[in-house]
Amino acid sequence: MNNALLISLIGGGMVFVGLILLWGLMDILVRLTAEKEAPVKAGPVLQEEACRPESEMKAAAAAVSVAIAMQKATFSGASPSDGLRLSPWLSAGRSRQIESSRLITHRKKGAA
């Protein structure tokens, strides 16, 4: 029994040592292969650069309006309130799902 425990501990330790070695190798590779970024000059912002062209402002406004419209639009799916009929296959599946969840919650309450 002691041998099994010792082998398990050694195996687990080797896994973690291997993971740490891989992590270190990846870190070294990233540092060696990463491109150096050119330093950015910090200078005064020109008035012309601060003003956006009208076409960019229109594009931003269009993007915002589309995002708002997409957020308001919801997928209603097939619900009986919309006047759509559900197929018997979907109805049977939903009934089975509701019944199974009811049984699970009933078992949980009874077991507690």
URJO-V730687 format. One record per backbone hydrogen bond with DSSP energy under -0.5 kcal/mol. NH is the residue of the N-H (numbers start at 1). CO is the residue of the C=O. If there is no record, write none. Layout:
<<NH & CO> <NH & CO>>
//
This chain:
<<5 & 1> <6 & 2> <7 & 3> <8 & 4> <9 & 5> <10 & 6> <11 & 7> <12 & 8> <13 & 9> <14 & 10> <15 & 11> <16 & 12> <17 & 13> <18 & 14> <19 & 15> <20 & 16> <21 & 17> <22 & 18> <23 & 19> <24 & 20> <25 & 21> <26 & 22> <27 & 23> <28 & 24> <29 & 25> <30 & 26> <31 & 27> <32 & 28> <33 & 29> <34 & 30> <43 & 41> <50 & 46> <51 & 47> <57 & 53> <58 & 54> <59 & 55> <60 & 56> <61 & 57> <62 & 58> <63 & 59> <64 & 60> <65 & 61> <66 & 62> <67 & 63> <68 & 64> <69 & 65> <70 & 66> <71 & 67> <72 & 68> <73 & 69> <76 & 74> <79 & 77> <82 & 79> <83 & 80> <84 & 79> <91 & 87> <92 & 88> <93 & 89> <94 & 90> <95 & 91> <96 & 92> <97 & 93> <98 & 94> <99 & 95> <100 & 96> <101 & 97> <102 & 98> <103 & 99> <104 & 100> <105 & 101> <106 & 102> <107 & 103> <108 & 104> <109 & 105> <110 & 106> <111 & 107> <112 & 108>>
//
